[in-house]
C-alpha cells in the first residue's frame, strides 16, 4: 500500500472494515501496545512486542491519520472523553479476501437460450448494507414470445430473465422492498402488454407489443411500485393500530433507493435496461476488426443533479424555483434525480406536517414548494445482444463506477476471461468433461492461459476512447481516483478471483492497494451459446460456502 493524503471519506470508509473503540488519551504519548482494544469478528494478523500480542492498525487521533501498533487483547472499553483515540485494525491480505468473497454468488444457466452464467457480489460499508439485488427467470409458453418483427412467427419456448441492483440511501428499507416487489410489478405490466397485443392480433401487423409498448410497460411497473411505497403506505399507516406498525409501513418511503433493472427476452435477444438513479449498466463486446479488443458500450445514463439533461428537465418542471438544483443536488440535498422512496421530495407539505404530528416525522424541506421533485420513472434503453460474440453485461451500483471507468471494467472482465477458462457444465462445479467447452474457447477461439494468473499483461484488452469528457453523464475520470491521487495505469490491477464480480470489486478498491469507500453491488452476466439442461445451478467454485440458492 502506498501513502497518500486521506479525505474524511477515506477515514469513514475504514471504520466499516475493521475493529474500533474509543479510549481517553491522558497524555500526548500514545501507549498503543498497552491500550485495550475491542474484540473483532475477524482478528488481524498479530506479532509480539515484549509480552503483548500486537498487530498493525490505522489510528485516528485529533484529526491525524497514521499507522501504529494495536494491542490484540484486553477488556472492551468505551470512553466519553470529548477527544478520544479511535483505532482501526488493518486487515491482512487473506482477511481482505475473505471479506470480499463472503457474499459472492455464481450461477450457471445451461438452458441453451443465450445466457451461460451470471456472477454476483456485495460488499458492505454500511451495516446493514443499504444495497440489494434481485434475479428472476420466468419461463414463457411457446405462444407467448417477444416481438421480433416476424409477420407469421412460429411458436417457440422462451425465457424472460431479470437482473436488478438497488443502491439504497438514508437506510436499507427501500432497497429491500424493491428486492421483494419491483420485478413482479414490471412482469405484471409486461404480461398485460403482451396479452393486450395478442387480443388484437388480427387487427395489427404483429401479434406482439411494439418496442414502445414494452418500454411503457416497464415504466408503468416502476411508477406503480413507487406509488405503493410512497403514497399507499400513508393510507395504510393511517389505519395501523400502533405507531410501530405505522413506522414499519412508512420506512421504505422515508429512505430511498436507485434501481437498475435489466430485462432479457431469449426469443428476441433484446436486452432492456431501465435506469432510475446513478447505478450503471455497460455492455462488453469483442471487436474482431480491432485486434480482438473489447469495446465498452454504456447502456444507461447516470441521473443526478449534475447531469445536464436532468438539470434541464427539473428546471423546466419547476421554472420558478432557483434552487431546484443546487451544487449538483436536488434542493441542495439529494444527489440522484430519480429514485424510489425519498418521500420528503414527493409528499406535499400538508402530508409531511400530518406525518410529523402523528408519528414524530421530520420537518419538511425548507425549499419545498411544488413536489414531486424526484421521480422513479426510468429511462429505458434496448440493445440487441449477440451471444455468438460472447457479449457480457456489467450492472453495478455507483460505488464501482466511482473507482473504475467503463473501459477499465470491460477490460478487466475481458482479461479475466482469458485467465479463467470456466467450463460450461451441468453440475455447477466448473469441472471439465469431454463434451464441454471453456468460455475462453467459446468466446476467444483459444484454450486460454489457465486460472489464477495474478500478473496481467501491460494493458487491458479494451479499446480506449479518444475523448473522456464525461459524455452523457458518465464519470470519465473517476471521482475517487481524483480525490485520493490514485496512480493511473493497468499495472495496479490483479487477477486472483474465480468470481468475475468479486474480481471487479477487488480492483475497484485498489487492486494491489486496498481501499473501501461505499456499499458495492455488482452483477456480471455472460452470454453465449451452450447446451440446454433446463436447470439453473450454483457454480460452487465461484460462490461463498453455504447452501446453493439459485436466484433465477
N, C-alpha and C positions, 0 to 999 in steps of 0.2 A: 504494500500500500504506500503510495507516495503522499507527501504532505501538501496541503493547500489550505487556503482560508475557508473556514466553515461558516455558513449562514445559520440563522436561527432555525431554518427549516431542517438543516443537517442535524443540528442538535436534537430537535424534536424527534426526527426520524429514528435516531439511535435508541431513544427511550423504548421504542416498540420492540426492539430486538434483543434486549439483554436484561441484566439484573439492575435493580435500582434500590436506593434507600436514601434517607436523609439523616445527617448527623451534624451536631453542632461542632463548630471549629473554634476551640478556645484560644488558639494562637495562630499566627501566620504559618508556623511549621506544619506540614502535612504528614501526620503519622499514619501512612496508609497501611503499613503491614499490621499494625496493632489495632486498626479500626474494625469494628464489627461490620458485617455485611449480610444482607438478606440472602436466604437460600434461593436457588434458581432451579427451575424445572430442567434446564439443560446446562449443567455446570461447565464453565470454561476450562480449558486445559490449565493445569497448575504446575508449579515447581516450588521448591523450598528455599526460603531465605531465613537463615537462623533456625528457629524452632517453629516457624509459622509456614503453613501452606499458602502460597500466593499465586496470583495469576495476573496477566496483563489486563489493563482496563482503561476505559476512557473516563476522565474526570472532568466534571463541570463545576467550577467554583468561582464565584464573584465574576461572572461573565468571561471566565477563561476556560479554554478547552485544551486538555493535554492528556498524555498517556502516562500511566503510573502503575504501581503495584497494588493489587487488591488482596486483602486477606480473604481466604476462602472458607473460614469457619468462624463461628461466634454467634452471640444472641442476635435476634432480629430487633432492630431499634428504629424509632421514629422520633424526630425532634421537631419542636415547634419554633426552633430558632429562626429569626427572620432572614438569616443568610446562611442556610445550610449548605453542606457539601453533598453533591449528587454524584454517585459513581455508577458507571455503566460498564458491565463486563463485555469485553470483545469476544466474539465467537471464534473458535478455532475453525480452520477450513472445513473439517469434517462436520462440525456442528452447523456451519452455514449451509452446507449441502443438505444435511438432514432437514433443516428448516425450509429450504427451498422445495424439497421433494415431499414434504408432509402432506400436501393437498393436491398432488398431481394425479391425474387420471388419463388413461388412454384406452380407446376402444377401436377395434376393427369392425368394419361394416361390410362383410362379404355378401352383399345382396346382388351383386352384378349389375348395379344401376348407377355407376359413375362415382360413388364415394367409397374410398378404401378404408379410411381411418380418420379419427379426429383425436387430438390431444388437448387436455385442459390442465391449467394450473391456477392456483390462487396463492397470494402471499399477503398476509395481513400486516398493516402498520397500525391500524386501529383495532381495539378489542372491545366488542366483537367487530369483525371485519364488516365494512359498510358495502363492499362489492358483493355481487351474486351472479349466478349464471343459470341457464336452463337449456335443455336439449329435448327435442321430441320428434318422433317419427310417426307419421300417420300413413298407413297402407291404404291406397285408394283402390276401389273396384275397377275392373277393366274398362268400364264405360264412363269413368269419371276422371278424365285426364286434363292436363293443361292445354292451353291454346298453342298450336304450332303452325297455324296458317293453312292447314290442310282442309280442303273443301269436303273431303269424304274420309275422315280419319278412321283408322281401324282400332277397335278396342284392344288396349294393352294395359297390363298392370303397371302401376307406378307408385312412387312414394312421395309424400310431402315431408321434407326434413326441415326442422327449425333449430337454429343455434342462436343463443342470445347471451349478451353480457350486460350487466347492470352496475352502474357506478353511483353508489349512494353518497349522499352528503347530509350533514346535520343529523346523522343517525342511520341505523341499518334497516328500519322497518319498511320503508318504501321499496327498496331493492328486494327485500324478502317477499313482499307482497307481489311484486312483478314476477319473481321466480314462480310463484304459485299460479298466477292467473293470466298473465299477458298473452302467452301463446294460445291459450284457449279462447280468449277474446278474438284474436286475429283469425284463428282457424274457423270459428263460427261465422265470421263475416265472409271469409273466403268461400266457405261451404254454401252460404246463401247466394253469393255471386255466381257460383257455378250452377247451382240449381236453377236460378233465375234464367241463366243463359240456355240451359237445356230445355226449360219450359217453352222458350221462344225459339227453339231450334229450327222450326220450319219458316220462321219469319226473318231470320238474319243469315248472313252468308256462312257463318260457322257456329256450331252449337257450343261454343266456348266463350267465356267472357273476354272482352278486349283487354289489352295491356293496361289501358286507362282504368277499366273497371276493377282489375286486380289491384292496382295501386290504391284506388279509392277504398277498396275493402280493407286493406291493411291499415290505412289511415283511420277508417271508422273504428277498427278494433282498438287502436291506440287511444283514440279520443273517448270511446265508451269506457275503456278501462280506467282512464284518468278521472272521468266524471264519477265513476263509482268510488274512487279513492277520495276525491276532494269534496264532492257535493253529497253523494248518497250517504257518506259517513256521518255528515252533520245530522241528517234526518234520523239515521239510526242511533246516533249518540243522544239525541233529544228524547228517545224512547227508552234509553238504557235505565236500569234500576239503580245503578251505583255509579259513582264518579270513576272508579277504577275501570268499570266496563266501558264507560264513555271514553276514557283516556285510551284504552286499547283500540277502540274503533277509530279514533281520530289520529292515532300515532302515524300511520302511513301518509296521512295528508300533511302532517306538520313537518316531517322530514322530507327529503326529496331524492330523486334518482334520475340519472340519464339512462337511456336504453338504446341498445343497438341490437336489432333483431334481423336475422337473415332467414330467408325462405327459399329453399331449393326444390324445384319440381324435377324429378328424374326423367319425366317424359319429354318436357320441352328443353331441359338442361338450362333453364333460365334461373339465375341466382339473383334474388332481390335482396337489397339491404335497406332497412328502414331505420333511419338515424334520428334520435331525439337527444340532443346534447352533444358532448365533445368526445365520446368514445369513437373509435375509428375502425374501418374495415379496409384492408388492402389486398389486392389480388397479385399473386406472383405467377408469371408465365414465362416459359423459356423461349428465347428468340433464336431460332435455328439460323437466321440470316445474320446474326451478330455474334459469331463465335460461340454460340450456345449460351450466351449470358442471359440472366433472368432480368425481367423488367418489372417494375413496381407500378401498379395502377390503383390509385385511391378509389374506393367505392362509396365513400361518404365524405361529407364536409363538416369540419368542426363548427359547432354552433355555439358561439359565445358572444358576449357583449363587445368583443373586439373584432368579430368577423364583419367585414364591410356590408355584406348582403343582409346580415341580421340587424346591424345598426340601422340600415335604411328601412327595413321592414318595421322595426319598432318605432322609429321617428315618424313614419307615415301613419301608423296606428294610433300614436299619441302625439299629435302635432303641436300641442300647446304645452308640452312638458319638457322643459330644457334638460332636466336631469334624468330622463327615462333611461339613458345610457350615460354613465359617468365613469371614467377611468376603466373602461372595458367591462363594466359590470352593470347589471340591471338595477336601476335606482341606487347605484353606487355600492351594491352589496353582493348580489348573486352573479357568478361568472357565467354559467350556462344560460343561454337564452331560451332553450327548450328543455323541459324536464317534466317528469311525473311528480305528483305531490306539490311541495313548495306552496302550500295553500295561502300563505301570507302574501303571495304575489298574485293570487287568483280570487280569493274571497273579497266581497265588498267590505267596506269599513264597518257597516252595521253588523254583519255576521261576525266579524272579528271582535267587536265590542261585546256582542252577546256571548261569544265563547269565553271571552275574558271574564265576564261577570259570572257565568255559570260554572266554569271549570278552571278558573285562575289562569287563563291563557295569557300570552304576552301582548304587549301593546301593538297596535297596527303600525306599519312603517310610516315614518314621518312624511315621506314624499308620495304616499299612496293617494291617488286621485281617481284614475279610471282603469281599475283592474278588469280583466286579467292582463298582466304584463308578460307572463311566461305561458307557453303552450306546450302540450305534449304531442301536437301534430308532427309526424315525422316527415323528413324528406326521403323519398323512395327512389332508388336507382336500380336499374336492371342490367345485368351482364350475362352474356352467353358463355357458359363455362365449357371448356374443352378438355374433358377427361383424357383424351388421347394424347394431349400435350403435357399431361402431368401437372395441371394447374393446382395451386393451393391458395387458400384464403386465410388471412390472419385477422381475427376480431380481438380487440383489446380495449380496456379502459385507458383513460388518458395518462395514467402513470407510466405506461410503456412508451408512449409517444413523446413524453417529456424528456426521455433519455435517448431514444433511438429515432432516426429518420425512417421514412417509408423504405428507402433503398437499403438501409442497413438491415432492417427487419427481413426484407425479402432475400437479401444476400446471405444473411445468417441462416435462414431456413434452406436456401439453395445449397449452401456449403454443407450444412448438416446432412442433407440427403446424400451427398457424396460419401460422407464418412460414417453413415449409419444405414447400412443396407438391410432395412427392416423387411422381413419376409411377409408376404400375404398368405396367411394360413387360416384355418378354420378353428384352431384350438386356442387362439389368444395368447400363445406363448412366444410368438415371433421366431419359432424354430423352423428350419428348412425342411423341405421334403422334395421328392423327385419331381413333383408337378408344380411347385411354387416358383414364382419369380420375385426377385427383390424389387423394391421400389426403384433402386438405382438402375437396375436393368430395364425396368418398365419405362422410367422417366428419361434416363440418360443414354440408354443403349449400351451400358457397360456394367461391369460387376462391382464397381465401387472400390473403395480403398480400405474397407474394414472399419469397425466401430471403435469408439473411444479415442479418436485422434484429438489430442489436446493442443496440437500445434497447427494452426491454419496456414494457408498459403499467404503470400504477401497481401493479396487483396481479395475482397469478396467477389463472387461471380455475378455481378449485377451491373446493369447499365446505370451510370451516374448522370443526373440531369445537368445540362449546361447552366441553367439558371435555378437558383434555390431562393426564390424571393417570397416564399410563403403564399403562393398562389392558392386561391380557393380556401383560404382559412387554415391551410395546413402549416404546422410549425416546421420551417425549413432547417433552421439551426436550433437544436433542442434547447429548451429553456434551462434545464439543469446543467447542461454542459457549459452554458454561458455563465451561470451563477457560480459554479464550482471550479471553473477553469480546467475542465477535464480535457486531456490531450485528445486530439483527433487522430485518426489512423486505425486501420483494421488490426494492427498488432495487439491491441488491448483485448481482443475477443478470444474466448476459449470454447472448446468443443468437447464436452465431457458428460452430456446427459442423453439418455435414450428417449426422453420425452421432449418433443420439439418446443412445446410451450414453456417448459422449465428452462430449456436452453436459451430461449429469448429473454426470460426474466433474469437469469443469471448474468447475461451480458448487458441487460439494461441497467443492472445495479453495479456495473463496473467491470464485469468480466474478470480480468486479472486483479482488479481492485474491487473492493466491496463497499457499496453504499445502499442505503434504504431510504425511500422518500415518500411512498404513498401505498395505499392498498392497490394491488395489481391483480387483474384477472385477464388471462389470455387463452384464446382458443385457436388452434391451427387445424384446418380442415383440408385433407388431402384428397384430390380427385384422381381417378384413374380407372382403367378397365380391369376387371377381375372376375373370378368365378362367383357363382351365387350359391350360398348355403342357406340363406334366409335368416340367420341369427346374428345379432349384434353381440360381440363377446369382448370381455376385458382383455387388454394387452398387458399381461402381467408384468413383463419386464420394464414397462414404462409407466407403471402405476404404483402408488404408495401401497404398502402392505395393508390388507384388510379384505373383507368380503367383496366379491365382484358386484358392481352396481351399475350395469349399463343404463345410460340415460336416454338413449333413443328408443 
